[in-house]
């Protein structure tokens, strides 16, 4: 039983690491780094569709009146 739990944990860790790598690659795109919501939105919609996510958004420490969430 312990061996099965270890194998399952390894699979979960691998999946999480893969997701983190994918998110880092998306975050490093120039269109995302621009922090211009009007250009980010289509890119996020494209990435969400390509990777099978329901939605994606931008998180920022910016607290101005123009801060936006997901679409």
N, CA, C and O atoms as a Tripos MOL2 file, in Angstrom:
@<TRIPOS>MOLECULE
protein
  284   283    71     0     0
PROTEIN
NO_CHARGES

@<TRIPOS>ATOM
      1 N           0.8200   -1.1940    0.0000 N.3       1 UNK1
      2 CA          0.0000    0.0000    0.0000 C.3       1 UNK1
      3 C           0.8670    1.2630    0.0000 C.2       1 UNK1
      4 O           0.5610    2.2260   -0.7030 O.2       1 UNK1
      5 N           1.9320    1.2590    0.7760 N.am      2 UNK2
      6 CA          2.8220    2.4220    0.8370 C.3       2 UNK2
      7 C           3.4810    2.6610   -0.5140 C.2       2 UNK2
      8 O           3.6940    3.8080   -0.9080 O.2       2 UNK2
      9 N           3.8030    1.5900   -1.2210 N.am      3 UNK3
     10 CA          4.4330    1.7370   -2.5370 C.3       3 UNK3
     11 C           3.4600    2.3850   -3.5250 C.2       3 UNK3
     12 O           3.8620    3.2240   -4.3310 O.2       3 UNK3
     13 N           2.2070    2.0040   -3.4640 N.am      4 UNK4
     14 CA          1.1890    2.5900   -4.3310 C.3       4 UNK4
     15 C           1.0120    4.0820   -4.0350 C.2       4 UNK4
     16 O           0.8640    4.8860   -4.9550 O.2       4 UNK4
     17 N           1.0260    4.4420   -2.7710 N.am      5 UNK5
     18 CA          0.9160    5.8480   -2.3770 C.3       5 UNK5
     19 C           2.1150    6.6400   -2.8800 C.2       5 UNK5
     20 O           1.9650    7.7750   -3.3320 O.2       5 UNK5
     21 N           3.2910    6.0540   -2.8030 N.am      6 UNK6
     22 CA          4.5030    6.7140   -3.2950 C.3       6 UNK6
     23 C           4.4250    6.9280   -4.8010 C.2       6 UNK6
     24 O           4.7950    7.9920   -5.2990 O.2       6 UNK6
     25 N           3.9470    5.9250   -5.5260 N.am      7 UNK7
     26 CA          3.8040    6.0520   -6.9800 C.3       7 UNK7
     27 C           2.7850    7.1400   -7.3340 C.2       7 UNK7
     28 O           3.0100    7.9380   -8.2440 O.2       7 UNK7
     29 N           1.6740    7.1650   -6.6130 N.am      8 UNK8
     30 CA          0.6520    8.1820   -6.8660 C.3       8 UNK8
     31 C           1.1950    9.5780   -6.5800 C.2       8 UNK8
     32 O           0.9360   10.5160   -7.3340 O.2       8 UNK8
     33 N           1.9430    9.7120   -5.4990 N.am      9 UNK9
     34 CA          2.5360   11.0080   -5.1520 C.3       9 UNK9
     35 C           3.5110   11.4560   -6.2290 C.2       9 UNK9
     36 O           3.5600   12.6400   -6.5640 O.2       9 UNK9
     37 N           4.2740   10.5410   -6.7670 N.am     10 UNK10
     38 CA          5.2260   10.8620   -7.8330 C.3      10 UNK10
     39 C           4.4900   11.3700   -9.0700 C.2      10 UNK10
     40 O           4.9310   12.3240   -9.7110 O.2      10 UNK10
     41 N           3.3790   10.7390   -9.4010 N.am     11 UNK11
     42 CA          2.5860   11.1710  -10.5550 C.3      11 UNK11
     43 C           2.0260   12.5760  -10.3250 C.2      11 UNK11
     44 O           2.0750   13.4180  -11.2220 O.2      11 UNK11
     45 N           1.5030   12.8270   -9.1470 N.am     12 UNK12
     46 CA          0.9440   14.1460   -8.8330 C.3      12 UNK12
     47 C           2.0300   15.2170   -8.8910 C.2      12 UNK12
     48 O           1.8130   16.2940   -9.4450 O.2      12 UNK12
     49 N           3.1840   14.9250   -8.3250 N.am     13 UNK13
     50 CA          4.3010   15.8780   -8.3530 C.3      13 UNK13
     51 C           4.7020   16.1750   -9.7890 C.2      13 UNK13
     52 O           4.9130   17.3340  -10.1450 O.2      13 UNK13
     53 N           4.8070   15.1450  -10.6130 N.am     14 UNK14
     54 CA          5.1870   15.3240  -12.0140 C.3      14 UNK14
     55 C           4.1570   16.1970  -12.7360 C.2      14 UNK14
     56 O           4.5240   17.1070  -13.4790 O.2      14 UNK14
     57 N           2.8740   15.9200  -12.5160 N.am     15 UNK15
     58 CA          1.8240   16.7210  -13.1550 C.3      15 UNK15
     59 C           1.8920   18.1860  -12.7180 C.2      15 UNK15
     60 O           1.7560   19.0880  -13.5430 O.2      15 UNK15
     61 N           2.1000   18.4160  -11.4410 N.am     16 UNK16
     62 CA          2.2070   19.7940  -10.9320 C.3      16 UNK16
     63 C           3.4150   20.5090  -11.5240 C.2      16 UNK16
     64 O           3.3190   21.6720  -11.9160 O.2      16 UNK16
     65 N           4.5420   19.8260  -11.5890 N.am     17 UNK17
     66 CA          5.7460   20.4260  -12.1680 C.3      17 UNK17
     67 C           5.5280   20.7560  -13.6380 C.2      17 UNK17
     68 O           5.9820   21.7970  -14.1120 O.2      17 UNK17
     69 N           4.8380   19.8800  -14.3630 N.am     18 UNK18
     70 CA          4.5440   20.1420  -15.7740 C.3      18 UNK18
     71 C           3.6520   21.3690  -15.9270 C.2      18 UNK18
     72 O           3.8810   22.2030  -16.8030 O.2      18 UNK18
     73 N           2.6330   21.4770  -15.0710 N.am     19 UNK19
     74 CA          1.7420   22.6390  -15.1260 C.3      19 UNK19
     75 C           2.4870   23.9290  -14.8020 C.2      19 UNK19
     76 O           2.2550   24.9550  -15.4410 O.2      19 UNK19
     77 N           3.3700   23.8870  -13.8270 N.am     20 UNK20
     78 CA          4.1530   25.0730  -13.4630 C.3      20 UNK20
     79 C           5.0440   25.4900  -14.6210 C.2      20 UNK20
     80 O           5.1400   26.6770  -14.9320 O.2      20 UNK20
     81 N           5.6940   24.5310  -15.2580 N.am     21 UNK21
     82 CA          6.5470   24.8310  -16.4100 C.3      21 UNK21
     83 C           5.7320   25.4740  -17.5240 C.2      21 UNK21
     84 O           6.1660   26.4560  -18.1250 O.2      21 UNK21
     85 N           4.5470   24.9200  -17.8030 N.am     22 UNK22
     86 CA          3.6910   25.4720  -18.8390 C.3      22 UNK22
     87 C           3.2850   26.9040  -18.4950 C.2      22 UNK22
     88 O           3.3270   27.7770  -19.3620 O.2      22 UNK22
     89 N           2.8940   27.1590  -17.2520 N.am     23 UNK23
     90 CA          2.4940   28.5060  -16.8400 C.3      23 UNK23
     91 C           3.6590   29.4860  -16.9320 C.2      23 UNK23
     92 O           3.4700   30.6420  -17.3100 O.2      23 UNK23
     93 N           4.8530   29.0350  -16.5910 N.am     24 UNK24
     94 CA          6.0310   29.8980  -16.7110 C.3      24 UNK24
     95 C           6.2830   30.2600  -18.1660 C.2      24 UNK24
     96 O           6.6390   31.3980  -18.4710 O.2      24 UNK24
     97 N           6.1000   29.2980  -19.0650 N.am     25 UNK25
     98 CA          6.2930   29.5720  -20.4920 C.3      25 UNK25
     99 C           5.2660   30.5870  -20.9940 C.2      25 UNK25
    100 O           5.6010   31.4900  -21.7590 O.2      25 UNK25
    101 N           4.0260   30.4350  -20.5640 N.am     26 UNK26
    102 CA          2.9830   31.3870  -20.9590 C.3      26 UNK26
    103 C           3.2890   32.7710  -20.3800 C.2      26 UNK26
    104 O           3.1780   33.7750  -21.0830 O.2      26 UNK26
    105 N           3.6700   32.8220  -19.1180 N.am     27 UNK27
    106 CA          3.9610   34.1000  -18.4550 C.3      27 UNK27
    107 C           5.1380   34.8240  -19.0960 C.2      27 UNK27
    108 O           5.2180   36.0500  -19.0260 O.2      27 UNK27
    109 N           6.0410   34.0930  -19.7130 N.am     28 UNK28
    110 CA          7.2140   34.7070  -20.3320 C.3      28 UNK28
    111 C           6.9640   35.2030  -21.7540 C.2      28 UNK28
    112 O           7.8640   35.7700  -22.3720 O.2      28 UNK28
    113 N           5.7690   35.0000  -22.2770 N.am     29 UNK29
    114 CA          5.4510   35.5370  -23.6020 C.3      29 UNK29
    115 C           5.4020   37.0640  -23.5200 C.2      29 UNK29
    116 O           4.9000   37.6210  -22.5430 O.2      29 UNK29
    117 N           5.9180   37.7290  -24.5360 N.am     30 UNK30
    118 CA          5.9440   39.1950  -24.5470 C.3      30 UNK30
    119 C           4.5510   39.7960  -24.4130 C.2      30 UNK30
    120 O           4.3770   40.8120  -23.7400 O.2      30 UNK30
    121 N           3.5620   39.1790  -25.0440 N.am     31 UNK31
    122 CA          2.2000   39.7070  -24.9750 C.3      31 UNK31
    123 C           1.6700   39.6680  -23.5430 C.2      31 UNK31
    124 O           0.8870   40.5370  -23.1580 O.2      31 UNK31
    125 N           2.0710   38.7050  -22.7690 N.am     32 UNK32
    126 CA          1.6440   38.6200  -21.3730 C.3      32 UNK32
    127 C           2.4450   39.6010  -20.5200 C.2      32 UNK32
    128 O           1.8870   40.2630  -19.6460 O.2      32 UNK32
    129 N           3.7320   39.6940  -20.7670 N.am     33 UNK33
    130 CA          4.5820   40.6230  -20.0150 C.3      33 UNK33
    131 C           4.2040   42.0830  -20.2550 C.2      33 UNK33
    132 O           4.5240   42.9500  -19.4420 O.2      33 UNK33
    133 N           3.5290   42.3530  -21.3610 N.am     34 UNK34
    134 CA          3.1610   43.7360  -21.6910 C.3      34 UNK34
    135 C           2.2510   44.3640  -20.6340 C.2      34 UNK34
    136 O           2.2230   45.5850  -20.4840 O.2      34 UNK34
    137 N           1.5140   43.5360  -19.9090 N.am     35 UNK35
    138 CA          0.5410   43.9770  -18.9070 C.3      35 UNK35
    139 C          -0.5150   44.9030  -19.5150 C.2      35 UNK35
    140 O          -1.0640   45.7670  -18.8320 O.2      35 UNK35
    141 N          -0.7890   44.7090  -20.8030 N.am     36 UNK36
    142 CA         -1.8640   45.4200  -21.4970 C.3      36 UNK36
    143 C          -3.0140   44.4300  -21.6730 C.2      36 UNK36
    144 O          -2.9470   43.5270  -22.5070 O.2      36 UNK36
    145 N          -4.0670   44.6120  -20.8780 N.am     37 UNK37
    146 CA         -5.1620   43.6490  -20.8460 C.3      37 UNK37
    147 C          -5.7710   43.4090  -22.2240 C.2      37 UNK37
    148 O          -6.1590   42.2840  -22.5380 O.2      37 UNK37
    149 N          -5.8590   44.4460  -23.0450 N.am     38 UNK38
    150 CA         -6.4720   44.3060  -24.3690 C.3      38 UNK38
    151 C          -5.6750   43.3630  -25.2680 C.2      38 UNK38
    152 O          -6.2550   42.7100  -26.1360 O.2      38 UNK38
    153 N          -4.3750   43.2790  -25.0800 N.am     39 UNK39
    154 CA         -3.5780   42.3350  -25.8670 C.3      39 UNK39
    155 C          -3.4140   41.0020  -25.1460 C.2      39 UNK39
    156 O          -3.2390   39.9630  -25.7810 O.2      39 UNK39
    157 N          -3.4720   41.0370  -23.8300 N.am     40 UNK40
    158 CA         -3.3450   39.7940  -23.0660 C.3      40 UNK40
    159 C          -4.5570   38.8890  -23.2480 C.2      40 UNK40
    160 O          -4.4180   37.6720  -23.3680 O.2      40 UNK40
    161 N          -5.7360   39.4830  -23.2660 N.am     41 UNK41
    162 CA         -6.9700   38.7010  -23.2930 C.3      41 UNK41
    163 C          -7.0180   37.6910  -24.4370 C.2      41 UNK41
    164 O          -7.2680   36.5140  -24.1790 O.2      41 UNK41
    165 N          -6.7880   38.0960  -25.6950 N.am     42 UNK42
    166 CA         -6.8300   37.0990  -26.7690 C.3      42 UNK42
    167 C          -5.7640   36.0040  -26.5990 C.2      42 UNK42
    168 O          -6.0070   34.8380  -26.9120 O.2      42 UNK42
    169 N          -4.5990   36.3900  -26.1070 N.am     43 UNK43
    170 CA         -3.5380   35.3990  -25.8950 C.3      43 UNK43
    171 C          -3.9330   34.4050  -24.8120 C.2      43 UNK43
    172 O          -3.6850   33.2070  -24.9460 O.2      43 UNK43
    173 N          -4.5450   34.8940  -23.7420 N.am     44 UNK44
    174 CA         -4.9900   34.0060  -22.6690 C.3      44 UNK44
    175 C          -6.1140   33.0920  -23.1350 C.2      44 UNK44
    176 O          -6.1550   31.9180  -22.7650 O.2      44 UNK44
    177 N          -7.0170   33.6190  -23.9370 N.am     45 UNK45
    178 CA         -8.1020   32.7890  -24.4630 C.3      45 UNK45
    179 C          -7.5400   31.6750  -25.3430 C.2      45 UNK45
    180 O          -7.9910   30.5310  -25.2760 O.2      45 UNK45
    181 N          -6.5580   32.0170  -26.1640 N.am     46 UNK46
    182 CA         -5.9120   31.0310  -27.0310 C.3      46 UNK46
    183 C          -5.2100   29.9500  -26.2080 C.2      46 UNK46
    184 O          -5.3520   28.7590  -26.4830 O.2      46 UNK46
    185 N          -4.4600   30.3720  -25.2090 N.am     47 UNK47
    186 CA         -3.7340   29.4160  -24.3690 C.3      47 UNK47
    187 C          -4.7000   28.5310  -23.5790 C.2      47 UNK47
    188 O          -4.4720   27.3290  -23.4420 O.2      47 UNK47
    189 N          -5.7710   29.1200  -23.0650 N.am     48 UNK48
    190 CA         -6.7530   28.3420  -22.3050 C.3      48 UNK48
    191 C          -7.3740   27.2690  -23.1900 C.2      48 UNK48
    192 O          -7.5100   26.1190  -22.7720 O.2      48 UNK48
    193 N          -7.7470   27.6370  -24.3990 N.am     49 UNK49
    194 CA         -8.3440   26.6690  -25.3210 C.3      49 UNK49
    195 C          -7.3450   25.5780  -25.6950 C.2      49 UNK49
    196 O          -7.6920   24.3980  -25.7510 O.2      49 UNK49
    197 N          -6.1160   25.9800  -25.9460 N.am     50 UNK50
    198 CA         -5.1000   25.0130  -26.3660 C.3      50 UNK50
    199 C          -4.7920   23.9950  -25.2800 C.2      50 UNK50
    200 O          -4.5350   22.8290  -25.5790 O.2      50 UNK50
    201 N          -4.8160   24.4220  -24.0290 N.am     51 UNK51
    202 CA         -4.4450   23.5370  -22.9270 C.3      51 UNK51
    203 C          -5.6510   22.9420  -22.2060 C.2      51 UNK51
    204 O          -5.4890   22.2090  -21.2300 O.2      51 UNK51
    205 N          -6.8450   23.2490  -22.6720 N.am     52 UNK52
    206 CA         -8.0440   22.6570  -22.0950 C.3      52 UNK52
    207 C          -8.4990   23.2700  -20.7820 C.2      52 UNK52
    208 O          -9.1990   22.6200  -20.0060 O.2      52 UNK52
    209 N          -8.1090   24.5180  -20.5250 N.am     53 UNK53
    210 CA         -8.5460   25.2100  -19.3160 C.3      53 UNK53
    211 C          -9.8590   25.9370  -19.5930 C.2      53 UNK53
    212 O         -10.1210   26.3320  -20.7290 O.2      53 UNK53
    213 N         -10.6690   26.1130  -18.5790 N.am     54 UNK54
    214 CA        -11.9070   26.8680  -18.7320 C.3      54 UNK54
    215 C         -11.6270   28.3510  -18.8720 C.2      54 UNK54
    216 O         -12.2860   29.0430  -19.6480 O.2      54 UNK54
    217 N         -10.6510   28.8390  -18.1210 N.am     55 UNK55
    218 CA        -10.3150   30.2590  -18.1340 C.3      55 UNK55
    219 C          -8.8850   30.4450  -17.6350 C.2      55 UNK55
    220 O          -8.3210   29.5710  -16.9760 O.2      55 UNK55
    221 N          -8.3280   31.5680  -17.9530 N.am     56 UNK56
    222 CA         -7.0190   31.9730  -17.4330 C.3      56 UNK56
    223 C          -7.1310   33.4520  -17.1070 C.2      56 UNK56
    224 O          -7.9890   34.1490  -17.6490 O.2      56 UNK56
    225 N          -6.2780   33.9250  -16.2360 N.am     57 UNK57
    226 CA         -6.3030   35.3340  -15.8770 C.3      57 UNK57
    227 C          -4.9270   35.8300  -15.5210 C.2      57 UNK57
    228 O          -3.9480   35.0850  -15.5570 O.2      57 UNK57
    229 N          -4.8650   37.0880  -15.1810 N.am     58 UNK58
    230 CA         -3.6220   37.7440  -14.8010 C.3      58 UNK58
    231 C          -3.7300   38.1630  -13.3430 C.2      58 UNK58
    232 O          -4.7380   38.7320  -12.9230 O.2      58 UNK58
    233 N          -2.7040   37.8830  -12.5910 N.am     59 UNK59
    234 CA         -2.6280   38.3190  -11.2030 C.3      59 UNK59
    235 C          -1.5120   39.3380  -11.1100 C.2      59 UNK59
    236 O          -0.4000   39.1070  -11.5850 O.2      59 UNK59
    237 N          -1.8160   40.4630  -10.4950 N.am     60 UNK60
    238 CA         -0.8420   41.5380  -10.3920 C.3      60 UNK60
    239 C          -0.9640   42.1900   -9.0240 C.2      60 UNK60
    240 O          -2.0190   42.1420   -8.3920 O.2      60 UNK60
    241 N           0.1090   42.7910   -8.5820 N.am     61 UNK61
    242 CA          0.0590   43.5300   -7.3230 C.3      61 UNK61
    243 C          -0.4910   44.9390   -7.5390 C.2      61 UNK61
    244 O          -0.6850   45.6800   -6.5760 O.2      61 UNK61
    245 N          -0.7430   45.3140   -8.7920 N.am     62 UNK62
    246 CA         -1.2930   46.6240   -9.1260 C.3      62 UNK62
    247 C          -2.6930   46.7540   -8.5420 C.2      62 UNK62
    248 O          -3.5190   45.8560   -8.7080 O.2      62 UNK62
    249 N          -2.9690   47.8700   -7.8550 N.am     63 UNK63
    250 CA         -4.2720   48.0490   -7.2150 C.3      63 UNK63
    251 C          -5.0080   49.2790   -7.7370 C.2      63 UNK63
    252 O          -5.8490   49.8440   -7.0370 O.2      63 UNK63
    253 N          -4.7030   49.6840   -8.9310 N.am     64 UNK64
    254 CA         -5.3650   50.8550   -9.4920 C.3      64 UNK64
    255 C          -6.7910   50.5540   -9.9290 C.2      64 UNK64
    256 O          -7.2510   49.4150   -9.8490 O.2      64 UNK64
    257 N          -7.4810   51.5880  -10.3900 N.am     65 UNK65
    258 CA         -8.8800   51.4410  -10.7660 C.3      65 UNK65
    259 C          -9.0570   50.6590  -12.0560 C.2      65 UNK65
    260 O         -10.1760   50.2590  -12.3790 O.2      65 UNK65
    261 N          -7.9800   50.4300  -12.8050 N.am     66 UNK66
    262 CA         -8.0950   49.7240  -14.0680 C.3      66 UNK66
    263 C          -7.6950   48.2620  -13.9650 C.2      66 UNK66
    264 O          -7.5890   47.5830  -14.9860 O.2      66 UNK66
    265 N          -7.4720   47.7680  -12.7680 N.am     67 UNK67
    266 CA         -7.1300   46.3610  -12.6140 C.3      67 UNK67
    267 C          -8.2490   45.4860  -13.1400 C.2      67 UNK67
    268 O          -9.4260   45.8010  -12.9660 O.2      67 UNK67
    269 N          -7.8910   44.4070  -13.7700 N.am     68 UNK68
    270 CA         -8.8830   43.5300  -14.3820 C.3      68 UNK68
    271 C          -8.6810   42.1080  -13.8860 C.2      68 UNK68
    272 O          -7.6080   41.7510  -13.3990 O.2      68 UNK68
    273 N          -9.6960   41.3270  -14.0120 N.am     69 UNK69
    274 CA         -9.6260   39.9110  -13.6630 C.3      69 UNK69
    275 C          -9.6060   39.0630  -14.9170 C.2      69 UNK69
    276 O          -8.9470   39.4040  -15.8990 O.2      69 UNK69
    277 N         -10.3200   37.9740  -14.8810 N.am     70 UNK70
    278 CA        -10.4000   37.1010  -16.0440 C.3      70 UNK70
    279 C         -11.5410   37.5510  -16.9300 C.2      70 UNK70
    280 O         -12.3270   38.4100  -16.5290 O.2      70 UNK70
    281 N         -11.6510   36.9970  -18.1130 N.am     71 UNK71
    282 CA        -12.7240   37.3960  -19.0140 C.3      71 UNK71
    283 C         -13.9900   36.6900  -18.6700 C.2      71 UNK71
    284 O         -15.0110   36.9000  -19.3250 O.2      71 UNK71
@<TRIPOS>BOND
     1     1     2 1
     2     2     3 1
     3     3     4 2
     4     3     5 am
     5     5     6 1
     6     6     7 1
     7     7     8 2
     8     7     9 am
     9     9    10 1
    10    10    11 1
    11    11    12 2
    12    11    13 am
    13    13    14 1
    14    14    15 1
    15    15    16 2
    16    15    17 am
    17    17    18 1
    18    18    19 1
    19    19    20 2
    20    19    21 am
    21    21    22 1
    22    22    23 1
    23    23    24 2
    24    23    25 am
    25    25    26 1
    26    26    27 1
    27    27    28 2
    28    27    29 am
    29    29    30 1
    30    30    31 1
    31    31    32 2
    32    31    33 am
    33    33    34 1
    34    34    35 1
    35    35    36 2
    36    35    37 am
    37    37    38 1
    38    38    39 1
    39    39    40 2
    40    39    41 am
    41    41    42 1
    42    42    43 1
    43    43    44 2
    44    43    45 am
    45    45    46 1
    46    46    47 1
    47    47    48 2
    48    47    49 am
    49    49    50 1
    50    50    51 1
    51    51    52 2
    52    51    53 am
    53    53    54 1
    54    54    55 1
    55    55    56 2
    56    55    57 am
    57    57    58 1
    58    58    59 1
    59    59    60 2
    60    59    61 am
    61    61    62 1
    62    62    63 1
    63    63    64 2
    64    63    65 am
    65    65    66 1
    66    66    67 1
    67    67    68 2
    68    67    69 am
    69    69    70 1
    70    70    71 1
    71    71    72 2
    72    71    73 am
    73    73    74 1
    74    74    75 1
    75    75    76 2
    76    75    77 am
    77    77    78 1
    78    78    79 1
    79    79    80 2
    80    79    81 am
    81    81    82 1
    82    82    83 1
    83    83    84 2
    84    83    85 am
    85    85    86 1
    86    86    87 1
    87    87    88 2
    88    87    89 am
    89    89    90 1
    90    90    91 1
    91    91    92 2
    92    91    93 am
    93    93    94 1
    94    94    95 1
    95    95    96 2
    96    95    97 am
    97    97    98 1
    98    98    99 1
    99    99   100 2
   100    99   101 am
   101   101   102 1
   102   102   103 1
   103   103   104 2
   104   103   105 am
   105   105   106 1
   106   106   107 1
   107   107   108 2
   108   107   109 am
   109   109   110 1
   110   110   111 1
   111   111   112 2
   112   111   113 am
   113   113   114 1
   114   114   115 1
   115   115   116 2
   116   115   117 am
   117   117   118 1
   118   118   119 1
   119   119   120 2
   120   119   121 am
   121   121   122 1
   122   122   123 1
   123   123   124 2
   124   123   125 am
   125   125   126 1
   126   126   127 1
   127   127   128 2
   128   127   129 am
   129   129   130 1
   130   130   131 1
   131   131   132 2
   132   131   133 am
   133   133   134 1
   134   134   135 1
   135   135   136 2
   136   135   137 am
   137   137   138 1
   138   138   139 1
   139   139   140 2
   140   139   141 am
   141   141   142 1
   142   142   143 1
   143   143   144 2
   144   143   145 am
   145   145   146 1
   146   146   147 1
   147   147   148 2
   148   147   149 am
   149   149   150 1
   150   150   151 1
   151   151   152 2
   152   151   153 am
   153   153   154 1
   154   154   155 1
   155   155   156 2
   156   155   157 am
   157   157   158 1
   158   158   159 1
   159   159   160 2
   160   159   161 am
   161   161   162 1
   162   162   163 1
   163   163   164 2
   164   163   165 am
   165   165   166 1
   166   166   167 1
   167   167   168 2
   168   167   169 am
   169   169   170 1
   170   170   171 1
   171   171   172 2
   172   171   173 am
   173   173   174 1
   174   174   175 1
   175   175   176 2
   176   175   177 am
   177   177   178 1
   178   178   179 1
   179   179   180 2
   180   179   181 am
   181   181   182 1
   182   182   183 1
   183   183   184 2
   184   183   185 am
   185   185   186 1
   186   186   187 1
   187   187   188 2
   188   187   189 am
   189   189   190 1
   190   190   191 1
   191   191   192 2
   192   191   193 am
   193   193   194 1
   194   194   195 1
   195   195   196 2
   196   195   197 am
   197   197   198 1
   198   198   199 1
   199   199   200 2
   200   199   201 am
   201   201   202 1
   202   202   203 1
   203   203   204 2
   204   203   205 am
   205   205   206 1
   206   206   207 1
   207   207   208 2
   208   207   209 am
   209   209   210 1
   210   210   211 1
   211   211   212 2
   212   211   213 am
   213   213   214 1
   214   214   215 1
   215   215   216 2
   216   215   217 am
   217   217   218 1
   218   218   219 1
   219   219   220 2
   220   219   221 am
   221   221   222 1
   222   222   223 1
   223   223   224 2
   224   223   225 am
   225   225   226 1
   226   226   227 1
   227   227   228 2
   228   227   229 am
   229   229   230 1
   230   230   231 1
   231   231   232 2
   232   231   233 am
   233   233   234 1
   234   234   235 1
   235   235   236 2
   236   235   237 am
   237   237   238 1
   238   238   239 1
   239   239   240 2
   240   239   241 am
   241   241   242 1
   242   242   243 1
   243   243   244 2
   244   243   245 am
   245   245   246 1
   246   246   247 1
   247   247   248 2
   248   247   249 am
   249   249   250 1
   250   250   251 1
   251   251   252 2
   252   251   253 am
   253   253   254 1
   254   254   255 1
   255   255   256 2
   256   255   257 am
   257   257   258 1
   258   258   259 1
   259   259   260 2
   260   259   261 am
   261   261   262 1
   262   262   263 1
   263   263   264 2
   264   263   265 am
   265   265   266 1
   266   266   267 1
   267   267   268 2
   268   267   269 am
   269   269   270 1
   270   270   271 1
   271   271   272 2
   272   271   273 am
   273   273   274 1
   274   274   275 1
   275   275   276 2
   276   275   277 am
   277   277   278 1
   278   278   279 1
   279   279   280 2
   280   279   281 am
   281   281   282 1
   282   282   283 1
   283   283   284 2
@<TRIPOS>SUBSTRUCTURE
     1 UNK1         2 RESIDUE 1 A UNK
     2 UNK2         6 RESIDUE 1 A UNK
     3 UNK3        10 RESIDUE 1 A UNK
     4 UNK4        14 RESIDUE 1 A UNK
     5 UNK5        18 RESIDUE 1 A UNK
     6 UNK6        22 RESIDUE 1 A UNK
     7 UNK7        26 RESIDUE 1 A UNK
     8 UNK8        30 RESIDUE 1 A UNK
     9 UNK9        34 RESIDUE 1 A UNK
    10 UNK10       38 RESIDUE 1 A UNK
    11 UNK11       42 RESIDUE 1 A UNK
    12 UNK12       46 RESIDUE 1 A UNK
    13 UNK13       50 RESIDUE 1 A UNK
    14 UNK14       54 RESIDUE 1 A UNK
    15 UNK15       58 RESIDUE 1 A UNK
    16 UNK16       62 RESIDUE 1 A UNK
    17 UNK17       66 RESIDUE 1 A UNK
    18 UNK18       70 RESIDUE 1 A UNK
    19 UNK19       74 RESIDUE 1 A UNK
    20 UNK20       78 RESIDUE 1 A UNK
    21 UNK21       82 RESIDUE 1 A UNK
    22 UNK22       86 RESIDUE 1 A UNK
    23 UNK23       90 RESIDUE 1 A UNK
    24 UNK24       94 RESIDUE 1 A UNK
    25 UNK25       98 RESIDUE 1 A UNK
    26 UNK26      102 RESIDUE 1 A UNK
    27 UNK27      106 RESIDUE 1 A UNK
    28 UNK28      110 RESIDUE 1 A UNK
    29 UNK29      114 RESIDUE 1 A UNK
    30 UNK30      118 RESIDUE 1 A UNK
    31 UNK31      122 RESIDUE 1 A UNK
    32 UNK32      126 RESIDUE 1 A UNK
    33 UNK33      130 RESIDUE 1 A UNK
    34 UNK34      134 RESIDUE 1 A UNK
    35 UNK35      138 RESIDUE 1 A UNK
    36 UNK36      142 RESIDUE 1 A UNK
    37 UNK37      146 RESIDUE 1 A UNK
    38 UNK38      150 RESIDUE 1 A UNK
    39 UNK39      154 RESIDUE 1 A UNK
    40 UNK40      158 RESIDUE 1 A UNK
    41 UNK41      162 RESIDUE 1 A UNK
    42 UNK42      166 RESIDUE 1 A UNK
    43 UNK43      170 RESIDUE 1 A UNK
    44 UNK44      174 RESIDUE 1 A UNK
    45 UNK45      178 RESIDUE 1 A UNK
    46 UNK46      182 RESIDUE 1 A UNK
    47 UNK47      186 RESIDUE 1 A UNK
    48 UNK48      190 RESIDUE 1 A UNK
    49 UNK49      194 RESIDUE 1 A UNK
    50 UNK50      198 RESIDUE 1 A UNK
    51 UNK51      202 RESIDUE 1 A UNK
    52 UNK52      206 RESIDUE 1 A UNK
    53 UNK53      210 RESIDUE 1 A UNK
    54 UNK54      214 RESIDUE 1 A UNK
    55 UNK55      218 RESIDUE 1 A UNK
    56 UNK56      222 RESIDUE 1 A UNK
    57 UNK57      226 RESIDUE 1 A UNK
    58 UNK58      230 RESIDUE 1 A UNK
    59 UNK59      234 RESIDUE 1 A UNK
    60 UNK60      238 RESIDUE 1 A UNK
    61 UNK61      242 RESIDUE 1 A UNK
    62 UNK62      246 RESIDUE 1 A UNK
    63 UNK63      250 RESIDUE 1 A UNK
    64 UNK64      254 RESIDUE 1 A UNK
    65 UNK65      258 RESIDUE 1 A UNK
    66 UNK66      262 RESIDUE 1 A UNK
    67 UNK67      266 RESIDUE 1 A UNK
    68 UNK68      270 RESIDUE 1 A UNK
    69 UNK69      274 RESIDUE 1 A UNK
    70 UNK70      278 RESIDUE 1 A UNK
    71 UNK71      282 RESIDUE 1 A UNK
